[in-house]
Amino acid sequence: MNVNVTEKAQQEIKRIMEKKGSNGKDLRIYIAGVG
């Protein structure tokens, strides 16, 4: 896995956590989509 992709994914996860109030289900779905 490319380090740049991982960094982008972490930034997106932070955004999602801020927008959704760290909704665990949305976060898991996003991680599953990236992985």
SULCOR-V337930 format. One record per residue. N is the residue number from 0. RES is the residue in one small letter. PHI is phi in whole degrees, -180 to 180 (* if undefined). BURIAL is + if it has 24 or more other ideal C-beta (glycine too) atoms within 12 Angstrom, else -. D_FIRST is the distance of its C-alpha to the first C-alpha in whole Angstrom. Layout:
n:N res:RES phi:PHI burial:BURIAL d_first:D_FIRST
n:N res:RES phi:PHI burial:BURIAL d_first:D_FIRST
//
This chain:
n:0 res:m phi:* burial:- d_first:0
n:1 res:n phi:-74 burial:- d_first:4
n:2 res:v phi:-62 burial:- d_first:6
n:3 res:n phi:-61 burial:- d_first:9
n:4 res:v phi:-63 burial:- d_first:7
n:5 res:t phi:-63 burial:- d_first:7
n:6 res:e phi:-63 burial:- d_first:11
n:7 res:k phi:-62 burial:- d_first:12
n:8 res:a phi:-61 burial:- d_first:11
n:9 res:q phi:-64 burial:- d_first:13
n:10 res:q phi:-65 burial:- d_first:16
n:11 res:e phi:-65 burial:- d_first:16
n:12 res:i phi:-61 burial:+ d_first:17
n:13 res:k phi:-61 burial:- d_first:19
n:14 res:r phi:-61 burial:- d_first:21
n:15 res:i phi:-62 burial:+ d_first:21
n:16 res:m phi:-62 burial:- d_first:23
n:17 res:e phi:-69 burial:- d_first:25
n:18 res:k phi:-70 burial:- d_first:26
n:19 res:k phi:-93 burial:- d_first:27
n:20 res:g phi:70 burial:- d_first:28
n:21 res:s phi:51 burial:- d_first:25
n:22 res:n phi:-78 burial:- d_first:25
n:23 res:g phi:-58 burial:- d_first:23
n:24 res:k phi:-64 burial:- d_first:23
n:25 res:d phi:-61 burial:- d_first:22
n:26 res:l phi:-65 burial:+ d_first:19
n:27 res:r phi:-63 burial:- d_first:18
n:28 res:i phi:-62 burial:- d_first:19
n:29 res:y phi:-65 burial:+ d_first:16
n:30 res:i phi:-63 burial:- d_first:14
n:31 res:a phi:-62 burial:- d_first:14
n:32 res:g phi:-66 burial:- d_first:14
n:33 res:v phi:-73 burial:- d_first:11
n:34 res:g phi:-75 burial:- d_first:9
//
